[in-house]
Amino acid sequence: MQPYDPHASKRPVNLTLNSDLVARARAEGLNLSTLAEEAVAAALTRIGLAKFAAEIAQACRVHEPYLEEYGSLGDAVRAAADAAE
């Protein structure tokens, strides 16, 4: 899943980059707009993954007391199956 709409229209923006870096990138035929877009998309993906991991961790912290008090559904199913035998 893309962290943005890759089909959205392009718009001009101003970036300030190291002049030597720009010169070397252009000498290698690199497309700075594409590279910048890819870098921003990668950063958004990293941020999204970090947020997702934090949400999962929080959900686990909330769920742990429930498991301690009531146990898991899997444990209950296994206990019922064992009792039925």
TIBAMI-783924 format. One record per atom (N, C-alpha, C): x, y, z; atom name; residue in three letters. Coordinates in Angstrom, 3 decimals. Each point is the difference from the previous one (the first is absolute). Layout:
BEGIN
+----------+----------+----------+------+------+
|        X |        Y |        Z | site | code |
+----------+----------+----------+------+------+
|        X |        Y |        Z |   CA |  Ala |
...
+----------+----------+----------+------+------+
***
This chain:
BEGIN
+----------+----------+----------+------+------+
|        X |        Y |        Z | site | code |
+----------+----------+----------+------+------+
|    0.838 |   -1.187 |    0.000 |    N |  Met |
|   -0.838 |    1.187 |    0.000 |   CA |  Met |
|    0.880 |    1.247 |    0.000 |    C |  Met |
|   -0.315 |    0.926 |   -0.862 |    N |  Gln |
|    0.742 |    1.248 |   -0.096 |   CA |  Gln |
|   -0.413 |    0.932 |    1.135 |    C |  Gln |
|    0.947 |    0.760 |    0.560 |    N |  Pro |
|   -0.358 |    0.961 |    1.050 |   CA |  Pro |
|   -0.588 |    1.293 |   -0.559 |    C |  Pro |
|   -0.210 |    0.013 |   -1.331 |    N |  Tyr |
|   -0.532 |    1.194 |   -0.657 |   CA |  Tyr |
|   -0.628 |   -0.422 |   -1.328 |    C |  Tyr |
|   -0.674 |    0.908 |   -0.655 |    N |  Asp |
|   -0.624 |   -0.280 |   -1.297 |   CA |  Asp |
|    1.033 |    0.245 |   -1.100 |    C |  Asp |
|    0.556 |   -1.060 |   -0.592 |    N |  Pro |
|    1.026 |    0.199 |   -1.019 |   CA |  Pro |
|   -0.537 |    0.605 |   -1.297 |    C |  Pro |
|   -1.303 |    0.071 |   -0.142 |    N |  His |
|   -0.598 |    0.555 |   -1.210 |   CA |  His |
|   -0.431 |    1.462 |    0.179 |    C |  His |
|    0.217 |    0.547 |    1.187 |    N |  Ala |
|   -0.356 |    1.405 |    0.230 |   CA |  Ala |
|    0.866 |    0.888 |   -0.893 |    C |  Ala |
|   -0.507 |    1.171 |   -0.297 |    N |  Ser |
|    0.750 |    0.910 |   -0.877 |   CA |  Ser |
|    1.285 |    0.466 |    0.691 |    C |  Ser |
|    0.963 |    0.374 |   -0.800 |    N |  Lys |
|    1.280 |    0.504 |    0.501 |   CA |  Lys |
|   -0.128 |    1.490 |    0.232 |    C |  Lys |
|    0.759 |    0.497 |    0.964 |    N |  Arg |
|    0.035 |    1.447 |    0.205 |   CA |  Arg |
|    1.420 |    0.411 |    0.286 |    C |  Arg |
|    0.399 |    1.153 |   -0.446 |    N |  Pro |
|    1.366 |    0.452 |    0.234 |   CA |  Pro |
|    0.200 |    0.397 |    1.465 |    C |  Pro |
|    1.171 |   -0.321 |    0.522 |    N |  Val |
|    0.386 |    0.398 |    1.354 |   CA |  Val |
|    1.450 |    0.461 |   -0.040 |    C |  Val |
|    0.399 |    0.740 |    0.987 |    N |  Asn |
|    1.388 |    0.445 |    0.098 |   CA |  Asn |
|    0.725 |   -0.857 |    1.021 |    C |  Asn |
|    1.153 |   -0.529 |   -0.386 |    N |  Leu |
|    0.848 |   -0.764 |    0.900 |   CA |  Leu |
|    1.371 |    0.655 |    0.033 |    C |  Leu |
|    0.623 |   -0.060 |    1.141 |    N |  Thr |
|    1.362 |    0.481 |    0.116 |   CA |  Thr |
|    0.886 |   -1.202 |    0.226 |    C |  Thr |
|    0.926 |   -0.218 |   -0.943 |    N |  Leu |
|    0.894 |   -1.153 |    0.071 |   CA |  Leu |
|    1.440 |    0.468 |   -0.120 |    C |  Leu |
|    0.907 |   -0.808 |    0.490 |    N |  Asn |
|    1.424 |    0.250 |   -0.109 |   CA |  Asn |
|    0.362 |    0.090 |   -1.482 |    C |  Asn |
|    0.690 |    1.065 |   -0.388 |    N |  Ser |
|    0.291 |    0.222 |   -1.417 |   CA |  Ser |
|    0.890 |   -1.089 |   -0.592 |    C |  Ser |
|    0.956 |   -0.507 |    0.763 |    N |  Asp |
|    0.849 |   -1.076 |   -0.509 |   CA |  Asp |
|   -0.820 |   -1.262 |   -0.206 |    C |  Asp |
|   -0.904 |   -0.282 |    0.925 |    N |  Leu |
|   -0.868 |   -1.160 |   -0.124 |   CA |  Leu |
|   -0.852 |    0.099 |   -1.265 |    C |  Leu |
|   -0.547 |    1.161 |   -0.257 |    N |  Val |
|   -0.817 |    0.213 |   -1.189 |   CA |  Val |
|    0.840 |   -0.173 |   -1.257 |    C |  Val |
|    1.175 |    0.571 |   -0.024 |    N |  Ala |
|    0.869 |   -0.110 |   -1.172 |   CA |  Ala |
|    0.373 |   -1.452 |   -0.276 |    C |  Ala |
|    0.343 |   -0.744 |    1.040 |    N |  Arg |
|    0.373 |   -1.407 |   -0.186 |   CA |  Arg |
|   -1.207 |   -0.833 |   -0.446 |    C |  Arg |
|   -1.157 |    0.280 |    0.572 |    N |  Ala |
|   -1.210 |   -0.739 |   -0.384 |   CA |  Ala |
|   -0.337 |    0.269 |   -1.459 |    C |  Ala |
|    0.082 |    1.241 |   -0.407 |    N |  Arg |
|   -0.313 |    0.340 |   -1.400 |   CA |  Arg |
|    1.031 |   -0.615 |   -0.942 |    C |  Arg |
|    1.269 |   -0.021 |    0.424 |    N |  Ala |
|    1.044 |   -0.597 |   -0.837 |   CA |  Ala |
|   -0.256 |   -1.491 |   -0.217 |    C |  Ala |
|   -0.644 |   -0.624 |    0.963 |    N |  Glu |
|   -0.339 |   -1.427 |   -0.110 |   CA |  Glu |
|   -1.344 |   -0.222 |   -0.676 |    C |  Glu |
|   -0.651 |    1.097 |   -0.378 |    N |  Gly |
|   -1.278 |   -0.118 |   -0.693 |   CA |  Gly |
|   -1.169 |   -0.325 |    0.916 |    C |  Gly |
|    0.156 |    0.272 |    1.281 |    N |  Leu |
|   -1.073 |   -0.296 |    0.951 |   CA |  Leu |
|   -1.113 |    1.042 |   -0.096 |    C |  Leu |
|   -1.222 |   -0.437 |    0.167 |    N |  Asn |
|   -1.150 |    0.891 |    0.004 |   CA |  Asn |
|   -0.278 |    0.382 |    1.453 |    C |  Asn |
|    0.325 |    1.238 |    0.344 |    N |  Leu |
|   -0.127 |    0.435 |    1.390 |   CA |  Leu |
|   -1.447 |    0.012 |    0.477 |    C |  Leu |
|   -0.921 |    0.322 |   -0.874 |    N |  Ser |
|   -1.414 |    0.004 |    0.386 |   CA |  Ser |
|   -0.453 |   -1.407 |    0.367 |    C |  Ser |
|    0.383 |   -0.974 |   -0.812 |    N |  Thr |
|   -0.370 |   -1.389 |    0.279 |   CA |  Thr |
|    0.647 |   -0.482 |    1.288 |    C |  Thr |
|    1.286 |    0.322 |    0.168 |    N |  Leu |
|    0.696 |   -0.414 |    1.220 |   CA |  Leu |
|   -0.623 |    0.624 |    1.245 |    C |  Leu |
|   -0.343 |    1.281 |   -0.090 |    N |  Ala |
|   -0.625 |    0.674 |    1.143 |   CA |  Ala |
|   -1.353 |   -0.627 |    0.313 |    C |  Ala |
|   -0.777 |   -0.282 |   -1.033 |    N |  Glu |
|   -1.320 |   -0.613 |    0.196 |   CA |  Glu |
|    0.148 |   -1.380 |    0.645 |    C |  Glu |
|    0.946 |   -0.789 |   -0.478 |    N |  Glu |
|    0.238 |   -1.331 |    0.576 |   CA |  Glu |
|    0.453 |    0.101 |    1.455 |    C |  Glu |
|    0.856 |    0.964 |    0.302 |    N |  Ala |
|    0.492 |    0.160 |    1.370 |   CA |  Ala |
|   -1.121 |    0.416 |    0.945 |    C |  Ala |
|   -0.859 |    0.912 |   -0.443 |    N |  Val |
|   -1.128 |    0.425 |    0.838 |   CA |  Val |
|   -0.974 |   -1.155 |    0.196 |    C |  Val |
|   -0.262 |   -0.760 |   -1.050 |    N |  Ala |
|   -0.892 |   -1.157 |    0.108 |   CA |  Ala |
|    0.584 |   -1.026 |    0.972 |    C |  Ala |
|    1.309 |   -0.245 |   -0.076 |    N |  Ala |
|    0.644 |   -0.946 |    0.913 |   CA |  Ala |
|   -0.093 |    0.489 |    1.442 |    C |  Ala |
|    0.194 |    1.292 |    0.201 |    N |  Ala |
|   -0.111 |    0.559 |    1.356 |   CA |  Ala |
|   -1.427 |   -0.149 |    0.521 |    C |  Ala |
|   -0.993 |    0.255 |   -0.841 |    N |  Leu |
|   -1.395 |   -0.164 |    0.416 |   CA |  Leu |
|   -0.311 |   -1.455 |    0.323 |    C |  Leu |
|    0.566 |   -0.912 |   -0.766 |    N |  Thr |
|   -0.191 |   -1.427 |    0.278 |   CA |  Thr |
|    0.601 |   -0.361 |    1.352 |    C |  Thr |
|    1.222 |    0.467 |    0.266 |    N |  Arg |
|    0.645 |   -0.266 |    1.304 |   CA |  Arg |
|   -0.832 |    0.559 |    1.148 |    C |  Arg |
|   -0.506 |    1.209 |   -0.170 |    N |  Ile |
|   -0.823 |    0.622 |    1.040 |   CA |  Ile |
|   -1.273 |   -0.811 |    0.212 |    C |  Ile |
|   -0.643 |   -0.406 |   -1.096 |    N |  Gly |
|   -1.217 |   -0.797 |    0.100 |   CA |  Gly |
|    0.244 |   -1.326 |    0.698 |    C |  Gly |
|    1.107 |   -0.663 |   -0.330 |    N |  Leu |
|    0.332 |   -1.273 |    0.651 |   CA |  Leu |
|    0.288 |    0.190 |    1.483 |    C |  Leu |
|    0.687 |    1.081 |    0.340 |    N |  Ala |
|    0.291 |    0.274 |    1.411 |   CA |  Ala |
|   -1.295 |    0.261 |    0.771 |    C |  Ala |
|   -0.917 |    0.748 |   -0.598 |    N |  Lys |
|   -1.289 |    0.263 |    0.655 |   CA |  Lys |
|   -0.790 |   -1.293 |    0.177 |    C |  Lys |
|    0.010 |   -0.853 |   -1.030 |    N |  Phe |
|   -0.705 |   -1.269 |    0.074 |   CA |  Phe |
|    0.602 |   -0.872 |    1.105 |    C |  Phe |
|    1.315 |   -0.064 |    0.066 |    N |  Ala |
|    0.663 |   -0.790 |    1.043 |   CA |  Ala |
|   -0.353 |    0.532 |    1.385 |    C |  Ala |
|   -0.074 |    1.313 |    0.152 |    N |  Ala |
|   -0.370 |    0.590 |    1.283 |   CA |  Ala |
|   -1.444 |   -0.336 |    0.363 |    C |  Ala |
|   -0.892 |    0.016 |   -0.978 |    N |  Glu |
|   -1.400 |   -0.359 |    0.254 |   CA |  Glu |
|   -0.122 |   -1.462 |    0.413 |    C |  Glu |
|    0.749 |   -0.884 |   -0.666 |    N |  Ile |
|   -0.018 |   -1.424 |    0.349 |   CA |  Ile |
|    0.537 |   -0.196 |    1.413 |    C |  Ile |
|    1.094 |    0.678 |    0.325 |    N |  Ala |
|    0.583 |   -0.117 |    1.339 |   CA |  Ala |
|   -0.990 |    0.470 |    1.057 |    C |  Ala |
|   -0.691 |    1.102 |   -0.265 |    N |  Gln |
|   -0.999 |    0.515 |    0.943 |   CA |  Gln |
|   -1.148 |   -0.991 |    0.152 |    C |  Gln |
|   -0.455 |   -0.574 |   -1.100 |    N |  Ala |
|   -1.086 |   -0.980 |    0.062 |   CA |  Ala |
|    0.422 |   -1.217 |    0.817 |    C |  Ala |
|    1.241 |   -0.422 |   -0.158 |    N |  Cys |
|    0.504 |   -1.143 |    0.775 |   CA |  Cys |
|    0.042 |    0.338 |    1.487 |    C |  Cys |
|    0.451 |    1.230 |    0.330 |    N |  Arg |
|    0.036 |    0.407 |    1.412 |   CA |  Arg |
|   -1.404 |    0.016 |    0.606 |    C |  Arg |
|   -0.979 |    0.416 |   -0.781 |    N |  Val |
|   -1.381 |    0.039 |    0.483 |   CA |  Val |
|   -0.559 |   -1.413 |    0.123 |    C |  Val |
|    0.379 |   -0.881 |   -0.900 |    N |  His |
|   -0.552 |   -1.357 |   -0.035 |   CA |  His |
|    0.606 |   -0.907 |    1.078 |    C |  His |
|    1.232 |    0.278 |    0.419 |    N |  Glu |
|    0.669 |   -0.858 |    0.982 |   CA |  Glu |
|   -0.790 |   -0.166 |    1.302 |    C |  Glu |
|   -0.527 |    1.077 |    0.603 |    N |  Pro |
|   -0.795 |   -0.192 |    1.220 |   CA |  Pro |
|   -1.249 |   -0.860 |   -0.227 |    C |  Pro |
|   -0.615 |    0.132 |   -1.172 |    N |  Tyr |
|   -1.164 |   -0.822 |   -0.326 |   CA |  Tyr |
|    0.395 |   -1.477 |   -0.028 |    C |  Tyr |
|    1.117 |   -0.302 |   -0.645 |    N |  Leu |
|    0.466 |   -1.385 |   -0.069 |   CA |  Leu |
|    0.313 |   -0.546 |    1.390 |    C |  Leu |
|    0.600 |    0.847 |    0.830 |    N |  Glu |
|    0.319 |   -0.438 |    1.362 |   CA |  Glu |
|   -1.265 |   -0.324 |    0.789 |    C |  Glu |
|   -1.034 |    0.802 |   -0.194 |    N |  Glu |
|   -1.235 |   -0.208 |    0.755 |   CA |  Glu |
|   -0.861 |   -1.119 |   -0.573 |    C |  Glu |
|   -0.157 |   -0.030 |   -1.323 |    N |  Tyr |
|   -0.943 |   -0.937 |   -0.611 |   CA |  Tyr |
|    0.650 |   -1.127 |   -0.800 |    C |  Tyr |
|    1.265 |    0.111 |   -0.314 |    N |  Gly |
|    0.658 |   -0.982 |   -0.856 |   CA |  Gly |
|   -0.328 |    0.253 |   -1.454 |    C |  Gly |
|    0.548 |   -0.835 |   -0.874 |    N |  Ser |
|   -0.221 |    0.201 |   -1.427 |   CA |  Ser |
|   -1.127 |   -0.904 |   -0.505 |    C |  Ser |
|   -0.571 |    0.367 |   -1.107 |    N |  Leu |
|   -1.041 |   -0.807 |   -0.622 |   CA |  Leu |
|    0.567 |   -1.366 |   -0.380 |    C |  Leu |
|    1.219 |   -0.023 |   -0.498 |    N |  Gly |
|    0.631 |   -1.262 |   -0.366 |   CA |  Gly |
|    0.114 |   -0.942 |    1.189 |    C |  Gly |
|    0.382 |    0.552 |    1.159 |    N |  Asp |
|    0.079 |   -0.827 |    1.205 |   CA |  Asp |
|   -1.371 |   -0.549 |    0.377 |    C |  Asp |
|   -1.033 |    0.833 |   -0.125 |    N |  Ala |
|   -1.358 |   -0.426 |    0.348 |   CA |  Ala |
|   -0.479 |   -1.100 |   -0.950 |    C |  Ala |
|    0.298 |    0.137 |   -1.277 |    N |  Val |
|   -0.412 |   -1.007 |   -0.981 |   CA |  Val |
|    0.718 |   -1.313 |    0.272 |    C |  Val |
|    1.302 |    0.055 |    0.260 |    N |  Arg |
|    0.751 |   -1.222 |    0.294 |   CA |  Arg |
|   -0.510 |   -0.666 |    1.274 |    C |  Arg |
|   -0.304 |    0.799 |    1.018 |    N |  Ala |
|   -0.506 |   -0.556 |    1.255 |   CA |  Ala |
|   -1.347 |   -0.675 |   -0.238 |    C |  Ala |
|   -0.873 |    0.631 |   -0.800 |    N |  Ala |
|   -1.304 |   -0.589 |   -0.280 |   CA |  Ala |
|    0.152 |   -1.292 |   -0.802 |    C |  Ala |
|    0.948 |   -0.015 |   -0.936 |    N |  Ala |
|    0.229 |   -1.204 |   -0.807 |   CA |  Ala |
|    0.553 |   -1.117 |    0.866 |    C |  Ala |
|    0.915 |    0.334 |    0.908 |    N |  Asp |
|    0.562 |   -0.995 |    0.903 |   CA |  Asp |
|   -1.075 |   -0.550 |    0.931 |    C |  Asp |
|   -0.912 |    0.856 |    0.474 |    N |  Ala |
|   -1.049 |   -0.425 |    0.911 |   CA |  Ala |
|   -1.008 |   -0.891 |   -0.719 |    C |  Ala |
|   -0.209 |    0.216 |   -1.296 |    N |  Ala |
|   -0.962 |   -0.776 |   -0.772 |   CA |  Ala |
|    0.518 |   -1.409 |   -0.279 |    C |  Ala |
|    1.322 |   -0.181 |    0.058 |    N |  Glu |
|    0.566 |   -1.324 |   -0.296 |   CA |  Glu |
|   -0.219 |   -0.871 |    1.141 |    C |  Glu |
+----------+----------+----------+------+------+
***
